[in-house]
Amino acid sequence: MEGRDMESRGGGESGFDYAAALAELEEMAAKVESADTGIDDIDRYMRRSMKLVEECRAYLRRAREKLDALDEE
């Protein structure tokens, strides 16, 4: 059961934590919206967010493939 709980939080065998990635994206979005954030920081946040979004999409794609495989069984 522990392994299953880990995957529901986003850990799993790949080590990618989906929930943590979403939390980081939300935090960066708030910082980008702040008037106190400089342009260099915004650029850094945007680059990091693009990487996280790419990783989240790959994670969701793998999860969907696993579900599809289960449906076929």
N, CA, C and O atoms as a Tripos MOL2 file, in Angstrom:
@<TRIPOS>MOLECULE
protein
  292   291    73     0     0
PROTEIN
NO_CHARGES

@<TRIPOS>ATOM
      1 N           0.8240   -1.2060    0.0000 N.3       1 MET1
      2 CA          0.0000    0.0000    0.0000 C.3       1 MET1
      3 C           0.8630    1.2620    0.0000 C.2       1 MET1
      4 O           0.4900    2.2750   -0.5920 O.2       1 MET1
      5 N           2.0180    1.1940    0.6680 N.am      2 GLU2
      6 CA          2.8780    2.3650    0.7460 C.3       2 GLU2
      7 C           3.3490    2.8070   -0.6310 C.2       2 GLU2
      8 O           3.3580    4.0060   -0.9120 O.2       2 GLU2
      9 N           3.7430    1.8730   -1.5050 N.am      3 GLY3
     10 CA          4.1750    2.2090   -2.8490 C.3       3 GLY3
     11 C           3.0700    2.8580   -3.6470 C.2       3 GLY3
     12 O           3.3090    3.7870   -4.4190 O.2       3 GLY3
     13 N           1.8640    2.3700   -3.4580 N.am      4 ARG4
     14 CA          0.7150    2.9380   -4.1660 C.3       4 ARG4
     15 C           0.4620    4.3700   -3.7100 C.2       4 ARG4
     16 O           0.1600    5.2430   -4.5240 O.2       4 ARG4
     17 N           0.5880    4.6090   -2.3930 N.am      5 ASP5
     18 CA          0.4030    5.9490   -1.8560 C.3       5 ASP5
     19 C           1.4690    6.8890   -2.4200 C.2       5 ASP5
     20 O           1.1800    8.0450   -2.7300 O.2       5 ASP5
     21 N           2.6890    6.3950   -2.5510 N.am      6 MET6
     22 CA          3.7720    7.1950   -3.1020 C.3       6 MET6
     23 C           3.4470    7.6230   -4.5300 C.2       6 MET6
     24 O           3.6850    8.7730   -4.9020 O.2       6 MET6
     25 N           2.9050    6.7110   -5.3300 N.am      7 GLU7
     26 CA          2.5720    7.0610   -6.7050 C.3       7 GLU7
     27 C           1.4350    8.0660   -6.7540 C.2       7 GLU7
     28 O           1.4230    8.9280   -7.6320 O.2       7 GLU7
     29 N           0.4770    7.9820   -5.8330 N.am      8 SER8
     30 CA         -0.6380    8.9250   -5.8570 C.3       8 SER8
     31 C          -0.1610   10.3350   -5.5310 C.2       8 SER8
     32 O          -0.7750   11.3190   -5.9430 O.2       8 SER8
     33 N           0.9390   10.4220   -4.7910 N.am      9 ARG9
     34 CA          1.5150   11.7380   -4.5130 C.3       9 ARG9
     35 C           2.4260   12.1880   -5.6280 C.2       9 ARG9
     36 O           2.8320   13.3490   -5.6690 O.2       9 ARG9
     37 N           2.7500   11.2910   -6.5300 N.am     10 GLY10
     38 CA          3.5670   11.6850   -7.6560 C.3      10 GLY10
     39 C           4.9630   11.1290   -7.6340 C.2      10 GLY10
     40 O           5.7140   11.3590   -8.5830 O.2      10 GLY10
     41 N           5.3570   10.4080   -6.6010 N.am     11 GLY11
     42 CA          6.7140    9.8680   -6.5230 C.3      11 GLY11
     43 C           6.9100    8.7580   -7.5160 C.2      11 GLY11
     44 O           7.3520    9.0020   -8.6390 O.2      11 GLY11
     45 N           6.5960    7.5620   -7.1340 N.am     12 GLY12
     46 CA          6.7100    6.4330   -8.0430 C.3      12 GLY12
     47 C           8.1380    6.0830   -8.3550 C.2      12 GLY12
     48 O           9.0710    6.5960   -7.7370 O.2      12 GLY12
     49 N           8.3030    5.1960   -9.3300 N.am     13 GLU13
     50 CA          9.6250    4.6940   -9.6380 C.3      13 GLU13
     51 C          10.5340    5.7180  -10.3070 C.2      13 GLU13
     52 O          11.7560    5.6020  -10.2130 O.2      13 GLU13
     53 N           9.9740    6.7100  -10.9730 N.am     14 SER14
     54 CA         10.8050    7.6810  -11.6830 C.3      14 SER14
     55 C          11.4210    8.7090  -10.7400 C.2      14 SER14
     56 O          12.3840    9.3820  -11.1080 O.2      14 SER14
     57 N          10.8810    8.8400   -9.5330 N.am     15 GLY15
     58 CA         11.3720    9.8300   -8.5960 C.3      15 GLY15
     59 C          10.7690   11.2050   -8.8200 C.2      15 GLY15
     60 O          11.0370   12.1250   -8.0480 O.2      15 GLY15
     61 N           9.9610   11.3670   -9.8580 N.am     16 PHE16
     62 CA          9.3190   12.6480  -10.1410 C.3      16 PHE16
     63 C           8.1360   12.8290   -9.2120 C.2      16 PHE16
     64 O           7.3000   11.9340   -9.0890 O.2      16 PHE16
     65 N           8.0570   13.9620   -8.5650 N.am     17 ASP17
     66 CA          6.9670   14.2560   -7.6360 C.3      17 ASP17
     67 C           6.0270   15.2740   -8.2890 C.2      17 ASP17
     68 O           6.2860   16.4770   -8.2800 O.2      17 ASP17
     69 N           4.9440   14.7660   -8.8490 N.am     18 TYR18
     70 CA          3.9870   15.5890   -9.5870 C.3      18 TYR18
     71 C           3.3960   16.6810   -8.7010 C.2      18 TYR18
     72 O           3.2980   17.8360   -9.1160 O.2      18 TYR18
     73 N           3.0070   16.3200   -7.4910 N.am     19 ALA19
     74 CA          2.4010   17.2960   -6.5790 C.3      19 ALA19
     75 C           3.3840   18.4120   -6.2380 C.2      19 ALA19
     76 O           2.9980   19.5790   -6.1690 O.2      19 ALA19
     77 N           4.6380   18.0670   -6.0280 N.am     20 ALA20
     78 CA          5.6530   19.0820   -5.7220 C.3      20 ALA20
     79 C           5.8870   19.9870   -6.9280 C.2      20 ALA20
     80 O           6.0880   21.1920   -6.7730 O.2      20 ALA20
     81 N           5.8630   19.4110   -8.1260 N.am     21 ALA21
     82 CA          6.0360   20.2040   -9.3420 C.3      21 ALA21
     83 C           4.8960   21.2060   -9.4930 C.2      21 ALA21
     84 O           5.1220   22.3670   -9.8360 O.2      21 ALA21
     85 N           3.6680   20.7510   -9.2360 N.am     22 LEU22
     86 CA          2.5230   21.6720   -9.3210 C.3      22 LEU22
     87 C           2.6340   22.7870   -8.2950 C.2      22 LEU22
     88 O           2.3410   23.9450   -8.5920 O.2      22 LEU22
     89 N           3.0550   22.4380   -7.0930 N.am     23 ALA23
     90 CA          3.2120   23.4500   -6.0470 C.3      23 ALA23
     91 C           4.2740   24.4740   -6.4430 C.2      23 ALA23
     92 O           4.0960   25.6730   -6.2260 O.2      23 ALA23
     93 N           5.3750   24.0010   -7.0220 N.am     24 GLU24
     94 CA          6.4240   24.9220   -7.4620 C.3      24 GLU24
     95 C           5.9260   25.8250   -8.5830 C.2      24 GLU24
     96 O           6.2390   27.0150   -8.6100 O.2      24 GLU24
     97 N           5.1500   25.2600   -9.5110 N.am     25 LEU25
     98 CA          4.5800   26.0700  -10.5950 C.3      25 LEU25
     99 C           3.6620   27.1600  -10.0460 C.2      25 LEU25
    100 O           3.7100   28.3050  -10.4950 O.2      25 LEU25
    101 N           2.8280   26.7980   -9.0750 N.am     26 GLU26
    102 CA          1.9290   27.7900   -8.4730 C.3      26 GLU26
    103 C           2.7130   28.8870   -7.7640 C.2      26 GLU26
    104 O           2.3560   30.0630   -7.8370 O.2      26 GLU26
    105 N           3.7840   28.4950   -7.0780 N.am     27 GLU27
    106 CA          4.6050   29.4710   -6.3760 C.3      27 GLU27
    107 C           5.2810   30.4220   -7.3680 C.2      27 GLU27
    108 O           5.3290   31.6310   -7.1410 O.2      27 GLU27
    109 N           5.7940   29.8790   -8.4530 N.am     28 MET28
    110 CA          6.4400   30.7280   -9.4570 C.3      28 MET28
    111 C           5.4330   31.6480  -10.1300 C.2      28 MET28
    112 O           5.7540   32.8000  -10.4240 O.2      28 MET28
    113 N           4.2250   31.1630  -10.3790 N.am     29 ALA29
    114 CA          3.1930   31.9960  -10.9950 C.3      29 ALA29
    115 C           2.8890   33.2020  -10.1090 C.2      29 ALA29
    116 O           2.7380   34.3190  -10.6040 O.2      29 ALA29
    117 N           2.8020   32.9760   -8.8070 N.am     30 ALA30
    118 CA          2.5390   34.0800   -7.8810 C.3      30 ALA30
    119 C           3.6840   35.0860   -7.9010 C.2      30 ALA30
    120 O           3.4550   36.2940   -7.8500 O.2      30 ALA30
    121 N           4.9140   34.5860   -7.9760 N.am     31 LYS31
    122 CA          6.0650   35.4880   -8.0040 C.3      31 LYS31
    123 C           6.1000   36.3030   -9.2970 C.2      31 LYS31
    124 O           6.4140   37.4930   -9.2780 O.2      31 LYS31
    125 N           5.7800   35.6650  -10.4070 N.am     32 VAL32
    126 CA          5.7810   36.3630  -11.6990 C.3      32 VAL32
    127 C           4.7270   37.4580  -11.7070 C.2      32 VAL32
    128 O           4.9350   38.5130  -12.3080 O.2      32 VAL32
    129 N           3.6100   37.2240  -11.0530 N.am     33 GLU33
    130 CA          2.5320   38.2180  -11.0080 C.3      33 GLU33
    131 C           2.8450   39.3850  -10.0870 C.2      33 GLU33
    132 O           2.1970   40.4290  -10.1640 O.2      33 GLU33
    133 N           3.8250   39.2180   -9.2240 N.am     34 SER34
    134 CA          4.1840   40.2740   -8.2820 C.3      34 SER34
    135 C           4.9320   41.4010   -8.9900 C.2      34 SER34
    136 O           5.8090   41.1600   -9.8200 O.2      34 SER34
    137 N           4.5750   42.6150   -8.6510 N.am     35 ALA35
    138 CA          5.2490   43.7830   -9.2310 C.3      35 ALA35
    139 C           6.6830   43.9060   -8.7340 C.2      35 ALA35
    140 O           7.4880   44.6150   -9.3370 O.2      35 ALA35
    141 N           7.0070   43.2280   -7.6500 N.am     36 ASP36
    142 CA          8.3490   43.2970   -7.0730 C.3      36 ASP36
    143 C           9.3550   42.3890   -7.7730 C.2      36 ASP36
    144 O          10.5540   42.4820   -7.5090 O.2      36 ASP36
    145 N           8.8890   41.5160   -8.6560 N.am     37 THR37
    146 CA          9.7670   40.5530   -9.3200 C.3      37 THR37
    147 C          10.4320   41.2000  -10.5250 C.2      37 THR37
    148 O           9.7650   41.7720  -11.3870 O.2      37 THR37
    149 N          11.7610   41.1010  -10.5740 N.am     38 GLY38
    150 CA         12.5270   41.6900  -11.6740 C.3      38 GLY38
    151 C          12.4430   40.8470  -12.9410 C.2      38 GLY38
    152 O          12.0760   39.6720  -12.9030 O.2      38 GLY38
    153 N          12.7850   41.4630  -14.0440 N.am     39 ILE39
    154 CA         12.6880   40.8020  -15.3460 C.3      39 ILE39
    155 C          13.6090   39.5900  -15.4330 C.2      39 ILE39
    156 O          13.2480   38.5870  -16.0480 O.2      39 ILE39
    157 N          14.7910   39.6660  -14.8260 N.am     40 ASP40
    158 CA         15.7040   38.5220  -14.8470 C.3      40 ASP40
    159 C          15.1170   37.3360  -14.0830 C.2      40 ASP40
    160 O          15.2600   36.1860  -14.4980 O.2      40 ASP40
    161 N          14.4590   37.6290  -12.9700 N.am     41 ASP41
    162 CA         13.8110   36.5580  -12.2000 C.3      41 ASP41
    163 C          12.6390   35.9690  -12.9760 C.2      41 ASP41
    164 O          12.4320   34.7560  -12.9710 O.2      41 ASP41
    165 N          11.8810   36.8230  -13.6350 N.am     42 ILE42
    166 CA         10.7490   36.3440  -14.4400 C.3      42 ILE42
    167 C          11.2420   35.3990  -15.5190 C.2      42 ILE42
    168 O          10.6470   34.3460  -15.7480 O.2      42 ILE42
    169 N          12.3300   35.7720  -16.1840 N.am     43 ASP43
    170 CA         12.9050   34.9140  -17.2150 C.3      43 ASP43
    171 C          13.3080   33.5610  -16.6220 C.2      43 ASP43
    172 O          13.0330   32.5150  -17.2100 O.2      43 ASP43
    173 N          13.9550   33.5860  -15.4690 N.am     44 ARG44
    174 CA         14.3770   32.3460  -14.8050 C.3      44 ARG44
    175 C          13.1640   31.4890  -14.4340 C.2      44 ARG44
    176 O          13.1760   30.2730  -14.6270 O.2      44 ARG44
    177 N          12.1240   32.1210  -13.9040 N.am     45 TYR45
    178 CA         10.9100   31.3820  -13.5400 C.3      45 TYR45
    179 C          10.2260   30.7860  -14.7700 C.2      45 TYR45
    180 O           9.7260   29.6620  -14.7300 O.2      45 TYR45
    181 N          10.2110   31.5410  -15.8440 N.am     46 MET46
    182 CA          9.5700   31.0450  -17.0680 C.3      46 MET46
    183 C          10.3150   29.8310  -17.6280 C.2      46 MET46
    184 O           9.6930   28.8610  -18.0600 O.2      46 MET46
    185 N          11.6330   29.8890  -17.6180 N.am     47 ARG47
    186 CA         12.4240   28.7480  -18.1020 C.3      47 ARG47
    187 C          12.2090   27.5210  -17.2180 C.2      47 ARG47
    188 O          12.0480   26.4080  -17.7200 O.2      47 ARG47
    189 N          12.2060   27.7270  -15.9240 N.am     48 ARG48
    190 CA         11.9870   26.6130  -14.9900 C.3      48 ARG48
    191 C          10.5680   26.0570  -15.1670 C.2      48 ARG48
    192 O          10.3690   24.8430  -15.1490 O.2      48 ARG48
    193 N           9.5980   26.9350  -15.3370 N.am     49 SER49
    194 CA          8.2130   26.4700  -15.4730 C.3      49 SER49
    195 C           8.0270   25.6610  -16.7530 C.2      49 SER49
    196 O           7.2780   24.6850  -16.7590 O.2      49 SER49
    197 N           8.6970   26.0510  -17.8380 N.am     50 MET50
    198 CA          8.5900   25.2770  -19.0790 C.3      50 MET50
    199 C           9.1390   23.8700  -18.8770 C.2      50 MET50
    200 O           8.5730   22.9030  -19.3870 O.2      50 MET50
    201 N          10.2320   23.7510  -18.1380 N.am     51 LYS51
    202 CA         10.8170   22.4390  -17.8500 C.3      51 LYS51
    203 C           9.8560   21.6070  -16.9890 C.2      51 LYS51
    204 O           9.6390   20.4260  -17.2610 O.2      51 LYS51
    205 N           9.2890   22.2230  -15.9610 N.am     52 LEU52
    206 CA          8.3550   21.5020  -15.0960 C.3      52 LEU52
    207 C           7.1030   21.0600  -15.8450 C.2      52 LEU52
    208 O           6.6290   19.9390  -15.6540 O.2      52 LEU52
    209 N           6.5690   21.9230  -16.6870 N.am     53 VAL53
    210 CA          5.3800   21.5640  -17.4700 C.3      53 VAL53
    211 C           5.6940   20.3810  -18.3730 C.2      53 VAL53
    212 O           4.8760   19.4720  -18.5130 O.2      53 VAL53
    213 N           6.8600   20.3880  -18.9790 N.am     54 GLU54
    214 CA          7.2740   19.2750  -19.8330 C.3      54 GLU54
    215 C           7.3440   17.9710  -19.0270 C.2      54 GLU54
    216 O           6.8890   16.9250  -19.4900 O.2      54 GLU54
    217 N           7.9110   18.0440  -17.8310 N.am     55 GLU55
    218 CA          8.0150   16.8670  -16.9750 C.3      55 GLU55
    219 C           6.6400   16.3920  -16.5070 C.2      55 GLU55
    220 O           6.3900   15.1890  -16.4400 O.2      55 GLU55
    221 N           5.7530   17.3280  -16.1850 N.am     56 CYS56
    222 CA          4.3980   16.9690  -15.7630 C.3      56 CYS56
    223 C           3.6440   16.2670  -16.9000 C.2      56 CYS56
    224 O           2.9600   15.2680  -16.6790 O.2      56 CYS56
    225 N           3.7780   16.7940  -18.0940 N.am     57 ARG57
    226 CA          3.1080   16.1730  -19.2460 C.3      57 ARG57
    227 C           3.6250   14.7650  -19.4840 C.2      57 ARG57
    228 O           2.8430   13.8550  -19.7620 O.2      57 ARG57
    229 N           4.9370   14.5750  -19.3790 N.am     58 ALA58
    230 CA          5.5190   13.2440  -19.5680 C.3      58 ALA58
    231 C           5.0170   12.2910  -18.4830 C.2      58 ALA58
    232 O           4.7100   11.1320  -18.7640 O.2      58 ALA58
    233 N           4.9340   12.7770  -17.2520 N.am     59 TYR59
    234 CA          4.4420   11.9660  -16.1450 C.3      59 TYR59
    235 C           2.9980   11.5420  -16.3950 C.2      59 TYR59
    236 O           2.6420   10.3790  -16.2070 O.2      59 TYR59
    237 N           2.1690   12.4940  -16.8210 N.am     60 LEU60
    238 CA          0.7620   12.1940  -17.0840 C.3      60 LEU60
    239 C           0.6050   11.2420  -18.2740 C.2      60 LEU60
    240 O          -0.2780   10.3840  -18.2840 O.2      60 LEU60
    241 N           1.4680   11.4050  -19.2670 N.am     61 ARG61
    242 CA          1.4410   10.5040  -20.4260 C.3      61 ARG61
    243 C           1.7510    9.0670  -20.0010 C.2      61 ARG61
    244 O           1.0780    8.1230  -20.4130 O.2      61 ARG61
    245 N           2.7920    8.9240  -19.1620 N.am     62 ARG62
    246 CA          3.1490    7.5840  -18.6600 C.3      62 ARG62
    247 C           2.0180    6.9930  -17.8220 C.2      62 ARG62
    248 O           1.7210    5.8020  -17.9240 O.2      62 ARG62
    249 N           1.3950    7.8210  -17.0020 N.am     63 ALA63
    250 CA          0.2860    7.3430  -16.1640 C.3      63 ALA63
    251 C          -0.8780    6.8870  -17.0400 C.2      63 ALA63
    252 O          -1.5080    5.8660  -16.7650 O.2      63 ALA63
    253 N          -1.1570    7.6450  -18.0860 N.am     64 ARG64
    254 CA         -2.2390    7.2840  -19.0060 C.3      64 ARG64
    255 C          -1.9370    5.9690  -19.7220 C.2      64 ARG64
    256 O          -2.8230    5.1340  -19.9000 O.2      64 ARG64
    257 N          -0.6900    5.7930  -20.1260 N.am     65 GLU65
    258 CA         -0.2890    4.5440  -20.7780 C.3      65 GLU65
    259 C          -0.4580    3.3540  -19.8450 C.2      65 GLU65
    260 O          -0.8850    2.2800  -20.2680 O.2      65 GLU65
    261 N          -0.1200    3.5510  -18.5660 N.am     66 LYS66
    262 CA         -0.2940    2.4730  -17.5820 C.3      66 LYS66
    263 C          -1.7860    2.1340  -17.4210 C.2      66 LYS66
    264 O          -2.1580    0.9630  -17.3490 O.2      66 LYS66
    265 N          -2.6190    3.1560  -17.3670 N.am     67 LEU67
    266 CA         -4.0630    2.9370  -17.2290 C.3      67 LEU67
    267 C          -4.6110    2.2340  -18.4650 C.2      67 LEU67
    268 O          -5.4280    1.3200  -18.3470 O.2      67 LEU67
    269 N          -4.1720    2.6490  -19.6400 N.am     68 ASP68
    270 CA         -4.6170    2.0130  -20.8630 C.3      68 ASP68
    271 C          -4.2100    0.5390  -20.8990 C.2      68 ASP68
    272 O          -4.9770   -0.3140  -21.3450 O.2      68 ASP68
    273 N          -3.0030    0.2520  -20.4260 N.am     69 ALA69
    274 CA         -2.5190   -1.1270  -20.3850 C.3      69 ALA69
    275 C          -3.3780   -1.9660  -19.4320 C.2      69 ALA69
    276 O          -3.6590   -3.1320  -19.7100 O.2      69 ALA69
    277 N          -3.7900   -1.3780  -18.3230 N.am     70 LEU70
    278 CA         -4.6400   -2.0880  -17.3650 C.3      70 LEU70
    279 C          -6.0210   -2.3710  -17.9680 C.2      70 LEU70
    280 O          -6.6040   -3.4300  -17.7380 O.2      70 LEU70
    281 N          -6.5320   -1.4090  -18.7430 N.am     71 ASP71
    282 CA         -7.8240   -1.5760  -19.3850 C.3      71 ASP71
    283 C          -7.8050   -2.7250  -20.4040 C.2      71 ASP71
    284 O          -8.8110   -3.4040  -20.6130 O.2      71 ASP71
    285 N          -6.6470   -2.9230  -21.0280 N.am     72 GLU72
    286 CA         -6.5230   -3.9650  -22.0340 C.3      72 GLU72
    287 C          -6.4500   -5.3620  -21.4300 C.2      72 GLU72
    288 O          -6.7300   -6.3530  -22.1050 O.2      72 GLU72
    289 N          -6.0740   -5.4350  -20.1570 N.am     73 GLU73
    290 CA         -5.9370   -6.7500  -19.5040 C.3      73 GLU73
    291 C          -7.2600   -7.3780  -19.2070 C.2      73 GLU73
    292 O          -7.3120   -8.4800  -18.6610 O.2      73 GLU73
@<TRIPOS>BOND
     1     1     2 1
     2     2     3 1
     3     3     4 2
     4     3     5 am
     5     5     6 1
     6     6     7 1
     7     7     8 2
     8     7     9 am
     9     9    10 1
    10    10    11 1
    11    11    12 2
    12    11    13 am
    13    13    14 1
    14    14    15 1
    15    15    16 2
    16    15    17 am
    17    17    18 1
    18    18    19 1
    19    19    20 2
    20    19    21 am
    21    21    22 1
    22    22    23 1
    23    23    24 2
    24    23    25 am
    25    25    26 1
    26    26    27 1
    27    27    28 2
    28    27    29 am
    29    29    30 1
    30    30    31 1
    31    31    32 2
    32    31    33 am
    33    33    34 1
    34    34    35 1
    35    35    36 2
    36    35    37 am
    37    37    38 1
    38    38    39 1
    39    39    40 2
    40    39    41 am
    41    41    42 1
    42    42    43 1
    43    43    44 2
    44    43    45 am
    45    45    46 1
    46    46    47 1
    47    47    48 2
    48    47    49 am
    49    49    50 1
    50    50    51 1
    51    51    52 2
    52    51    53 am
    53    53    54 1
    54    54    55 1
    55    55    56 2
    56    55    57 am
    57    57    58 1
    58    58    59 1
    59    59    60 2
    60    59    61 am
    61    61    62 1
    62    62    63 1
    63    63    64 2
    64    63    65 am
    65    65    66 1
    66    66    67 1
    67    67    68 2
    68    67    69 am
    69    69    70 1
    70    70    71 1
    71    71    72 2
    72    71    73 am
    73    73    74 1
    74    74    75 1
    75    75    76 2
    76    75    77 am
    77    77    78 1
    78    78    79 1
    79    79    80 2
    80    79    81 am
    81    81    82 1
    82    82    83 1
    83    83    84 2
    84    83    85 am
    85    85    86 1
    86    86    87 1
    87    87    88 2
    88    87    89 am
    89    89    90 1
    90    90    91 1
    91    91    92 2
    92    91    93 am
    93    93    94 1
    94    94    95 1
    95    95    96 2
    96    95    97 am
    97    97    98 1
    98    98    99 1
    99    99   100 2
   100    99   101 am
   101   101   102 1
   102   102   103 1
   103   103   104 2
   104   103   105 am
   105   105   106 1
   106   106   107 1
   107   107   108 2
   108   107   109 am
   109   109   110 1
   110   110   111 1
   111   111   112 2
   112   111   113 am
   113   113   114 1
   114   114   115 1
   115   115   116 2
   116   115   117 am
   117   117   118 1
   118   118   119 1
   119   119   120 2
   120   119   121 am
   121   121   122 1
   122   122   123 1
   123   123   124 2
   124   123   125 am
   125   125   126 1
   126   126   127 1
   127   127   128 2
   128   127   129 am
   129   129   130 1
   130   130   131 1
   131   131   132 2
   132   131   133 am
   133   133   134 1
   134   134   135 1
   135   135   136 2
   136   135   137 am
   137   137   138 1
   138   138   139 1
   139   139   140 2
   140   139   141 am
   141   141   142 1
   142   142   143 1
   143   143   144 2
   144   143   145 am
   145   145   146 1
   146   146   147 1
   147   147   148 2
   148   147   149 am
   149   149   150 1
   150   150   151 1
   151   151   152 2
   152   151   153 am
   153   153   154 1
   154   154   155 1
   155   155   156 2
   156   155   157 am
   157   157   158 1
   158   158   159 1
   159   159   160 2
   160   159   161 am
   161   161   162 1
   162   162   163 1
   163   163   164 2
   164   163   165 am
   165   165   166 1
   166   166   167 1
   167   167   168 2
   168   167   169 am
   169   169   170 1
   170   170   171 1
   171   171   172 2
   172   171   173 am
   173   173   174 1
   174   174   175 1
   175   175   176 2
   176   175   177 am
   177   177   178 1
   178   178   179 1
   179   179   180 2
   180   179   181 am
   181   181   182 1
   182   182   183 1
   183   183   184 2
   184   183   185 am
   185   185   186 1
   186   186   187 1
   187   187   188 2
   188   187   189 am
   189   189   190 1
   190   190   191 1
   191   191   192 2
   192   191   193 am
   193   193   194 1
   194   194   195 1
   195   195   196 2
   196   195   197 am
   197   197   198 1
   198   198   199 1
   199   199   200 2
   200   199   201 am
   201   201   202 1
   202   202   203 1
   203   203   204 2
   204   203   205 am
   205   205   206 1
   206   206   207 1
   207   207   208 2
   208   207   209 am
   209   209   210 1
   210   210   211 1
   211   211   212 2
   212   211   213 am
   213   213   214 1
   214   214   215 1
   215   215   216 2
   216   215   217 am
   217   217   218 1
   218   218   219 1
   219   219   220 2
   220   219   221 am
   221   221   222 1
   222   222   223 1
   223   223   224 2
   224   223   225 am
   225   225   226 1
   226   226   227 1
   227   227   228 2
   228   227   229 am
   229   229   230 1
   230   230   231 1
   231   231   232 2
   232   231   233 am
   233   233   234 1
   234   234   235 1
   235   235   236 2
   236   235   237 am
   237   237   238 1
   238   238   239 1
   239   239   240 2
   240   239   241 am
   241   241   242 1
   242   242   243 1
   243   243   244 2
   244   243   245 am
   245   245   246 1
   246   246   247 1
   247   247   248 2
   248   247   249 am
   249   249   250 1
   250   250   251 1
   251   251   252 2
   252   251   253 am
   253   253   254 1
   254   254   255 1
   255   255   256 2
   256   255   257 am
   257   257   258 1
   258   258   259 1
   259   259   260 2
   260   259   261 am
   261   261   262 1
   262   262   263 1
   263   263   264 2
   264   263   265 am
   265   265   266 1
   266   266   267 1
   267   267   268 2
   268   267   269 am
   269   269   270 1
   270   270   271 1
   271   271   272 2
   272   271   273 am
   273   273   274 1
   274   274   275 1
   275   275   276 2
   276   275   277 am
   277   277   278 1
   278   278   279 1
   279   279   280 2
   280   279   281 am
   281   281   282 1
   282   282   283 1
   283   283   284 2
   284   283   285 am
   285   285   286 1
   286   286   287 1
   287   287   288 2
   288   287   289 am
   289   289   290 1
   290   290   291 1
   291   291   292 2
@<TRIPOS>SUBSTRUCTURE
     1 MET1         2 RESIDUE 1 A MET
     2 GLU2         6 RESIDUE 1 A GLU
     3 GLY3        10 RESIDUE 1 A GLY
     4 ARG4        14 RESIDUE 1 A ARG
     5 ASP5        18 RESIDUE 1 A ASP
     6 MET6        22 RESIDUE 1 A MET
     7 GLU7        26 RESIDUE 1 A GLU
     8 SER8        30 RESIDUE 1 A SER
     9 ARG9        34 RESIDUE 1 A ARG
    10 GLY10       38 RESIDUE 1 A GLY
    11 GLY11       42 RESIDUE 1 A GLY
    12 GLY12       46 RESIDUE 1 A GLY
    13 GLU13       50 RESIDUE 1 A GLU
    14 SER14       54 RESIDUE 1 A SER
    15 GLY15       58 RESIDUE 1 A GLY
    16 PHE16       62 RESIDUE 1 A PHE
    17 ASP17       66 RESIDUE 1 A ASP
    18 TYR18       70 RESIDUE 1 A TYR
    19 ALA19       74 RESIDUE 1 A ALA
    20 ALA20       78 RESIDUE 1 A ALA
    21 ALA21       82 RESIDUE 1 A ALA
    22 LEU22       86 RESIDUE 1 A LEU
    23 ALA23       90 RESIDUE 1 A ALA
    24 GLU24       94 RESIDUE 1 A GLU
    25 LEU25       98 RESIDUE 1 A LEU
    26 GLU26      102 RESIDUE 1 A GLU
    27 GLU27      106 RESIDUE 1 A GLU
    28 MET28      110 RESIDUE 1 A MET
    29 ALA29      114 RESIDUE 1 A ALA
    30 ALA30      118 RESIDUE 1 A ALA
    31 LYS31      122 RESIDUE 1 A LYS
    32 VAL32      126 RESIDUE 1 A VAL
    33 GLU33      130 RESIDUE 1 A GLU
    34 SER34      134 RESIDUE 1 A SER
    35 ALA35      138 RESIDUE 1 A ALA
    36 ASP36      142 RESIDUE 1 A ASP
    37 THR37      146 RESIDUE 1 A THR
    38 GLY38      150 RESIDUE 1 A GLY
    39 ILE39      154 RESIDUE 1 A ILE
    40 ASP40      158 RESIDUE 1 A ASP
    41 ASP41      162 RESIDUE 1 A ASP
    42 ILE42      166 RESIDUE 1 A ILE
    43 ASP43      170 RESIDUE 1 A ASP
    44 ARG44      174 RESIDUE 1 A ARG
    45 TYR45      178 RESIDUE 1 A TYR
    46 MET46      182 RESIDUE 1 A MET
    47 ARG47      186 RESIDUE 1 A ARG
    48 ARG48      190 RESIDUE 1 A ARG
    49 SER49      194 RESIDUE 1 A SER
    50 MET50      198 RESIDUE 1 A MET
    51 LYS51      202 RESIDUE 1 A LYS
    52 LEU52      206 RESIDUE 1 A LEU
    53 VAL53      210 RESIDUE 1 A VAL
    54 GLU54      214 RESIDUE 1 A GLU
    55 GLU55      218 RESIDUE 1 A GLU
    56 CYS56      222 RESIDUE 1 A CYS
    57 ARG57      226 RESIDUE 1 A ARG
    58 ALA58      230 RESIDUE 1 A ALA
    59 TYR59      234 RESIDUE 1 A TYR
    60 LEU60      238 RESIDUE 1 A LEU
    61 ARG61      242 RESIDUE 1 A ARG
    62 ARG62      246 RESIDUE 1 A ARG
    63 ALA63      250 RESIDUE 1 A ALA
    64 ARG64      254 RESIDUE 1 A ARG
    65 GLU65      258 RESIDUE 1 A GLU
    66 LYS66      262 RESIDUE 1 A LYS
    67 LEU67      266 RESIDUE 1 A LEU
    68 ASP68      270 RESIDUE 1 A ASP
    69 ALA69      274 RESIDUE 1 A ALA
    70 LEU70      278 RESIDUE 1 A LEU
    71 ASP71      282 RESIDUE 1 A ASP
    72 GLU72      286 RESIDUE 1 A GLU
    73 GLU73      290 RESIDUE 1 A GLU
